[in-house]
Amino acid sequence: AGKTTFMNVLCGKATYGQMGGSIRINGQVANMATLKSVMGFVPQDDIVHQELTVREQIQFSARLRGRVELSEGRIERITEDVLNVMQIDHVQNSIVGGVEQRGISGGQRKRVNIGLELAAEPTLLFLDEPTSGLDSTSSLSVCSSLKKMCQLGMTSIMVIHQPRYSLFTLFDDVLLLGKGGKTVYLGPSSEAKPYFESLGFEMPANENPADWFMDVISGEVPNAQIPDFRPELLFDFWQSREALERRSETLAGGRLGRQRSASRLLSQCEERAMLMQRLDEAWEYIDVNRDGVLQADELRRLLAHCSSISPQEEILRELTERMAGQGAKEVTKGQFLNYLCSLSADVAEDQTLARLDAQGVTGTDRLFAWARSKSGRRKQSAKSRAIVVDVAPSGDLEAAAGEVRSSECLQRQTPGFLRQLQILTLRRLVQWWRMNRQRAIFLAALALGGVILAVIDRFIVSSTPLWDAMSFLNLHTALALMLAIFCLQVFGNDQPVFWRESASGINVLAYFESRLLVNSMDVIIQTFLFAAVYYIIRQPGVQFWYFLLPFGCTAYAASGWGYLISTLVPPRHGPFIVSLVIFIICGLLGNPSTLSHFLVGGAMEVFISAVSITRWSVQMSFSEAVYDLHPQPSGVQQYMYNMDKDVFFKRDWGFGTWWTAAAALAITGTALRIGSALGLRLMNRDKQV
């Protein structure tokens, strides 16, 4: 029917087609692109940072997207509120995780996905099927959390698929779409069923009304009043009703408005089910020794954590008996959950009082029965609405609820480039520290490569001279290949996260620079390790720092190729393309035997000098070896030596062979980084809106 497409049009994200019509906010035509600072969008997929904890996710989102004047104290309070509202405070210090590293559950991950947007204090929140993949209780919990935010003035619009009716009636207004995206019904959720029944449809007993609506829209339900009923007639029925309402309003002088009935509150049974689920999720954090029961020491730690006071033995014994019965020394999971859930009722399921009642001392059995019979019959004391008519302005939603403002006021000033760079760098450092295991594996592979090359050059092919350009070529090519592949993950692994953050208004250049800055530490460490391992075994006869600098220039240029390719091609193609590119520009175009044919002037020499890394890095190492070692070769080595000198001492731009090569590689690496920044900004533009 086009539910997601319709939402994407409202958000301005439907760049894959031609959008038409107009969007009005508080009666004024608005451009949704100007409302990014007060608008949130929750994608259907759970796009979160796998290496961060739940609390860190929310906290960094609040810092990046909140108002620029927010203090750290206010950010902490926002984080606490989101954790509590989304009911994920008990897992706030858990790593979210992903496919390779298991973290929180799927339902908790879904709530974190929503919490990222709530942390930005949006005035308008769009959600694309936020309950997909969740069970009925988890779906109810998510919608209940959103309803609480709406009561503070936030407008919530979501696409939802096949909800149960108890969840369906939590919404204030619903839009039902038929084939082709045309409107079948738009109005209060509680009036949808009477509307379809007024058209002649009859709902069978024990049928889920939400599913029945879909059957009616698809033409699966017959109509006793219209024998030749077709689903397309529903569009005409709704247009006729709309026309009748407009005509009635005109005759009344515009004083009539659509009468909206308040959405219902959660029943006590539903609240109990949600509380039971949350306590069940938190049990693993309460049952420390994982034996399935709660002992006195575990109960003491729990109470001390909640109250900051260590309870006395008498209190522990009495509480245990209240939950599990007289003389009990431990509490089972079921007893613990039942007791705590019953505390929200009028009378708790207290085993001590139940025992006294059985002895005729009290009359709590009658109270228990009365409390249970009362469940589900509480009066709705507040008329809350899940979608408010007047959009709240930016700022504290509590103070702004219900206040009508123009669309120009629906904007806020968010942190600028420097502040975002600081926050993003800190976030990346946290992620960097938690990837030590992967880093250790890569460093081990890099060190092994250096050992193998050094052993070959010194012990196996012992006739290799210390100044040999081919050994430098192999070294620099190996380092360039490994570093370029490693740098693919900088922008390739988190593409969906970047697209989401870019669409929400995060500065792309700040994101780019923060990633480059942190990844530079890995590049420096890996380059130093590779060069040091080779240097120790090979003993090349030159000072280490002069031996290291060509490797550093190679790393700077090779990492640039990794960054660039990661922003231009899908991650699954990155390693193959990087391997091919490095093999050509380093192994082939930097070979001394082929360079003599390329460096003859003209366009070919300009091209080789612009793209080949080893054309310059080998020149740096070779010239330093010649300067320090003063070689005097003979025979075949004399021929090789003269050929290498003719190639690498041919161009120096007027300020020395070594410095010319260093400047060329610095220019190459910088140009590749500029290209990477442009690729990050310009590629996949349709996913960054």
N, C-alpha and C positions, 0 to 999 in steps of 0.2 A: 504493500500500500504506500510505501515511501515515507515511513515514520522518520527514519534516520536522515533521509534526504531533506525532509521538511525542517528538521532541527538544524541541519548543517546550513540551510538557507538562512534561518533566523540568526545563526551565529556568524554568518558570512564566510563559512568554510566550504561551501559547495562550489569551489573553483573549477571542478571538473565539468560543469555545465553552464548554461546561460541562466543567470538569476534575474527575475523580474519582480515587479510589485514594489511595495514600500513597507517599511516597518515603523510603527509609531509607538513611542513611549510617553505615557501621560498625555496622549493626544497630539504629540509633536513628532514629525518625521525625524528619524534618527539614523545615523550611520553607526553600525555596530562596531566598526573598526576603531572608532574613537572612544569606545567604552571598555577597552581591554582591561584597564586598571581596576574596574569595579565588576568585571564579569568573570565567571569561572566556567570551565568546561571539563566534565569528567568523562573521559573516553570509555568505551566498552571494555577494552583491554586494560589490565592492571599495570599501567606504566609507572614503575617506581624504581628507586635506586636500590639495587640488590645488596650493596655493601653497607648501607646505613641502617641504623636502628630505627624503630618506629618513631621514637621521639625526635631523633635527628631529622628525619624526613619532614615532619611537621614544622619543626623549629626553623630549618633553613628556608622552607617555603614562606613562612611568616616574615622572615628577614628580607627575602628577595622581593616579595610582592606586596608587602604591607606599606602603609603610608610612611613617607620618609622621616616624619617626626616621631615615629614610635620609639619608645625607650626600651631598653633591654628588659626592664621589669614588665612592661606591657606585653612584650613578645612572649615572655615566660607565661604570663597569664593566658594569653591566647592559646599557646601550646597546651597548657593544662586543660583549658575549656574544650578544645577540639578532641583531646585524648578522652576526656570524660564523656562528651556528647556522642562520640563514635564508639564508645565502650571498648577502647583498646589501651586503657591506661595500665592494665595488668601485664601487657606485653611491650610496654614502652621502651624497655632496654634490650629487646630481642632484635637480632639482625633479621631483616625482611627476607633475605635469601632469594633463591631462584631455583632453576632446574637442577643445576649441579650441586648447589649448597642449600640444603633444606632449611627453611626458616619458619615463619609463622604460617598459620593455616590459610586456606583460600578465602574463607570468609573474612578473616582479619586483614588479609591483603587487600580485599575489596574495600574495606573501611578505610584503610590507609590511602587508597587511591582517591577516595572522596575527601578524606581529611586534608590532603594536599591543597585542595581548592578552598576548603573552609578556612584554612589558616590564613588565606589572603583576605578574609572578611569580605567576600563578594556581596554585592547588592543583588545580582542576578546570577543564578547558577543553573547551567544546563547539564543534564546527565543522560548519557546514552546507555540505556539498559543496565542500570547499576545493580540489578538483582540477578543478572544472568549467571548461572552456575551455582547459585545459592539455594539452600533448602528454604522451606516456607518460613521457619522461625527466624533464620538469618535475614531473609528478605524483609520480614516484618520489622526486625531490629534496625535495619538500615533506613527504611522509610520512616520509622518512628524518630530516629535521630535527625533526619532531615526536617521532619515536622517541627521538632523543637526549635531548629534554627529559623524556620519560617515564622514561628510565633514571635521572634525577635525582629521581624521586618524583612527578612530575605525572601526574594521571589525564587521559587524552585520550579523548574520545568524539566520533566524527564520523559524519555521513551521507555515504555515497559511492555513486556511481552507475556501474555497469558498469566496475569496475577490471580491469586485467589481472591474471592469477593471481599473477605475481611480486610485485605490490603487495598483493594480497589476503592473501598468506601472511605479510606483515609484521605484521599485526594479531595480537594475542594472542587476543582473543575477538571473535566476530562475531555479530550478530543478524540473521537473515533473516526478513523479514515477508512474509506472503502477503496475498491480497485481504482487505480489511477491517482490516488492521493486526494480524492474529493471528500468533503466533509459529510459524515453521516449523522454525527451528534456532537454538540459542543455545549457543555453546561455542567451543573453540579453532578457529582458522581452518584449521589443518592437519587437523582431524578432520571437517570438513564433507563432503569428498568421500567418505571411507569410510562416513559415516553414510548418505548418499543411496544409495550402492552396496549397503549392507546392506538397504535397502528394496526392492531389485530393479531399480534403474535402472542402465543401462549407458551410460557415457560414450564416445562415438566417439573414435577416435584423432585426435590433433592438434587437439582441441577445447579452447577456453579454459574451464577449469573454472568460473570466475566467471560467464561467460555461460551455461554449461550449468546452473548452479544456478538462474538466473533462468528458463530454459526449463522446468526441472522444476517450479518453483513456479507458473508460468503454465499448466501442463498441456500443454505442447508436446512433452514427451518421453514415449513409451509405457513401460509397466511390464510386463515379461514375466511377473511373478508375479501381477499384479492386472490382468486383462483390462479390467475396467470402472473403471479408475482415474479419479478426479476430484481436482482440486487441493485440494478441501476435506478430503480424507482425510489430507493432510499435517499438518493441525492435530491430528487424533486420534492420528496416529502419534507426534507430539512429546509430547502429553500423556501417552500411555501410557509413553513412555520416562521422562518426568519422574516419574511415579508409581512406576515400577519402581525408579528411583534412590532415591527417598525411602524406599521400603519396605526396600531393601537397607541403607540407612543406619540405619534404625530397628532392624533386626535386629542390626546390628553395634554397637548402643549409641551411635550418633552419632559413632563414630570414623572412619567413612568420609567422605571428601569427594571432590568431583569432581576426578579427576586431570587436571591441566592440563599440556599439553606446551608447551615454550618456543617462542616465535616465532623464525623464522630470522633470521640476519644477512644483510646485503647481500652479494651475490657480488662478486668482484673485477671482473667484467665490468660490473655495474651501477654500481659506484663509478667505474669508468673513464668510463662514459658520462656520469655526473653531472659529473665533473671536466672532461670535454671540453666539456660544455655551458657550464659556468661560465667556463672559459677563453675560449670562443668569445664569450660575452657581454662579457668584459673586454677583448677585442682592440682595440676602438675607442679605449679609453683608453691602450693600449700603443702602438699605431700612430698616433703623433701627427700625421704629415703625410698620413695616409689614402691611402698609395700601395700598400697591400696587402703590404708587406714591412717587415722590421725591420732598420734600419741600425744602425751601431755607436753613433751618438750617442743613438738611441732606446733601445738596449740599456743604454747607460751610465746614462741617466736612470732606467730601470727598476730597475737594480741599486742605484743610489744611493738611490732611494726606499725600497727594501726593507731595505737594510742600513745606511743613513745614511753609507756610505763610498763615495767615488768609485773605481771599479775601475781598475786599470792597463790599458794597451793590450794587454799580453800575455794578460791574463785575458780581455779582450773577444775577442781573436782566437781563443784556444783554445776558448772557449765557442761562438763562431759556427761554428767548424769541427766541433765535436762535434754541433751541431744540424743543420748544412747540408752538411758534407763539407769535404774539404781545399781550401784556397784560397778558400773562400766569403767574400764580403764582406757578404752580407745573408741574412736568414732569412725564408722564406715563412711564411705563417700555418699551413699544414699541418705544416711541419717544427717550428715552435715548439710547437704543441699536442701533437704526437706525442711530442716529447722530454719535455715537462713531465709529460704523463700517464704516460709510462713510468717516471718516477722513483718512482712508488708501487709498481712491480713489483719483483721480486727483482733484476732486471738492467735497467738503463736502455738504451734504444735509442740508443746512442752511436755516431755515424758514424765518429769517430776509431778507436774500438776495432773497429768493423766492418771498416774499411779494413785495420787490422793483422791482423785475423783472416783476411781474404781473402788476405793475404800469407803466412799460416801462422805468424805471430808469436804469436797468441793463439788461444784456442778459444771465443770468445764466441758463435759461431754455435750451438754446442751449448747454451750457456747460454740464448740467446734462445729456442730451441725448447723447452727444459725449462721456462722461466718461463711461456711462453704456454700450454703444456699443463697447467701447474699452476693456471692461472686457473679460478676457479669451484669448486676442490676444497679450499679452506681449511676447516679445522675451526672449528666454532663454539665459541670458547673461553669465551664468556660467555652465560649464560642470561638475556637481557633480556626484559622484558615490556612491551608497548606500552600495556597498561592494568593498573595495579596494583590489588590488592584493597584494601589499606589506604590511605586518603586521607591525604596528608601535611598537617600543620598549616601555618599561615601562618609566614612567616619564610624562612630559607634552605632551599631544597628539598634541597640536598645533605646537610644534616645531618638532615633530617626524613624521608628516604625510608624507607618501610616501617614507620614508627612509627604505632601505632594511637592515635587520640585521639577524644574525644567531639565531637559536632557543635558544642558550645558553644565549643570551642577553634578551630574553623574560621572565625575572624573576625579582622580586624585593624583597627587605627585608621589611617584615611587622612587626608590633609590636610583641614583645616577650611575654612570660608568665606573667611577673609582670605587664607590661603595659596593656595587655588585661584584667588581673584580675581587675585592677583599673577601666578600662572603663566599664567592664561588671557589676562590683559591683555598680557603679554609675547608670547605666541603670536600674539595678534591684531595687535600692532604689527608683527611680522615679516610677517604676511600683508598688512597695510596697505601696507607699504613696497613689496611686490612687485606691487601693483596700480596702480603709477604710470601706466602706459599708459592703462588704463581711466579713471583719474582725470583725466588730461590731456584726454582726449576730452570728458568731461562738463564740465570747467571751460571748455573752448573753446566748447561749446554754450551754457553759461550766460552767458559773456561776450558772445557774439553776440546773445543775447536782450536783454541789458541795452543793448547798442549800438543795436539796432533800436528799442526802446521810447524811448530817449533822443532819437534822431534824429527820430522821429515827433513827439514832444512839443515839440521845440525848433525844428525846421526845416520839417517838413511841415505840421503843424497848429500854426502859430506863434501862433495866438490863444489857445492853452491857457494859462490863468493858472497861476502857480507854486503856488497854493493849491488847485488843482482836485482835488476828492475822487475824481473818476473816473480821473484819471491815477494817483493813489495806489492805487486799486482794481485797475487793470490790473497795476501793478507788483507788488503783494503777491500777487495771484492767480497771476501767472506764477512768482514765486519759490516760492510754496507748492506749486504743481503739480510743478515740477522737483525740489524737495527731497523731496517725498513719494514720488515715483517712485524717486528715488535710494535712499531709505531702505528700500525694499522688499527690497533684496538683503541687508540686515543679518541678517535672520532667515529669509528665503525661500530663499536660494541653498544654504545648508548644512543644510537640514532633516534629511536622512538622517544626517549626521554628528552633529547634535545629538541625535537620537533614540538613536543608538548610545551616545553618551557619557552621556546621561541614564540609560539603562538600566544602565550600568556603575557608577552611583553619583555622577556628577559633580553638584555643587551647581548647580541651575538658576538660582538668583538670582545666583551668581557668574558664570555664563556670560552671563546677561542684562546685568549691569552692565559686564562687560568689553567686550562688544560696543558698548554705548551709549557708554562712555567713549571708545573709539577712534574711533567714527563721529562723535562730537561734533567732532573736529578737522576732518573733511570738511565738516560742516555750517557751522562757523565760517568756514572758508576760502571756501566757495562763497557764503555770505551776504555776506561782506566784498567779494569780487570783483564780485558782481552790483551791490551798492549803490555801490561805488566807480566802476565803469565808467559807470553811469547818472549819478552825481553829477558826474563830470568833464565829461561832455558836456552835460548839462542845466543845470548851475549853478543849483540850486533856491533859493539865497539864504539858507539856514540853515546853522548849523554842522554839519560832517560827522558828528560823533558823535551829535548829536540827530537827524540824518537817518537814521543807521545803526540806532539802537536799535529803532525800530518794525520794521525788517527782521529784526533779531535775535529779537524776540518772535514774529514771523510764522514764522520758521524753527523756533523751539522748538515751537510748536504743530503746524505742518505735518509736521515729522519724526515727531511723536508719532502722527499719523494713519498715516504710512507704516509705523511699527513695528507698530501695532495691526493693520492690515489684513494685514501679512505673516505674523502669527501666527494669523490666523483663516481665511484662504482659501488655496487652492493657488497656488503661484508663477505659474502660467500665467494665472490670472485677476486677479492683483494690479494690473498697470498699468491695465486697463480699469476696475476698481472704484475705484482711486485717482483716476483722471481724472474719473469721474462724481461722486465725493464732493466733490472740490475744486471742481469746477464749480458744484455746488449750494451748498456752505457758504461759498464765497468769492465766486463770480461772481454768484449769484442772491441769496442771503440777506444779502450784504454791500453790495448796491447801494444808494446813498443814496435813490434814488427809490422803492425798495420798502421800505426800512427804516422810512420814515415811516408806513407802514401796519401794520408789525409791532410797533413799539415803543409800544404803547398799553396796556401792562400785561397781567396775566393770564399764562396758561400759554404763549401764543405768544411773548411777549417773553422769558420765562425760557428757552424752547427755543432761540430765536435767539441769545440771549446765551451759551448754553452751548456751541453747536456751531459758530457762525460765527466764523471767524478774522478776516476783514476788517471785521466789525462793530466790532472793537476796534482792529485795527492801523491802519486808515484814520483812525480817531478820533485816534490818537496823532500821525500825520503831519499831519493837518489842523489840530489844535490847536497844534502847534509852528509850523506855517507862519503861522497867524493871529497867534500871539504875537510872532514875529520880524518878519513883513512888514507888519503893520498894513494890510491891503488896504482900498481904497476903491473897490469896483467900481460899475459903473453899467449900466443897461439890463438885458439878459438875464443878464449875469454877476451883477448884483445879486440877481436872483431865485434863481439857483443858489447864490449865497453864503449867502443867508438860509435856504434849504432845508437846506443842509449844516450850518449852525450849529444849526438846530432839531433835527436828528437827532443830531449828535455831541456837543452840549453839554447833552443832555437828562438823562443819568444820570452821576453822578460818585461815588456811594457815600460822599460826605462828605469825600473827600481829594483832589479835583482830577480833571479830565477825563483828563489824561495818565497819572497814576498809577493811576487806576481801570482804564483799558484795559490797562496793563502787568500789573497784578495779575490781571486776568481771563484774559489769555493765559498767564500763568505757571501759574495753576490748571488751565487747560485742558490745557496740555502735560504737566503732572505727572499729571493724571488719566488721560490717554491712555497714559502710560508705565506707570502702575500696571495699567491694563487690558491692556497688552502683556505685562507680566510674568505676569499671570494666564492670558492666552491661551497663552503659551508653555508654561506649566506644565500647564494643564488640557486643551488641545486635543491630539488624537492620543495620549491616555493609553495606548492599547493598544500603541503603538509605543515606549513609554518604559519597558517592563517587561522 
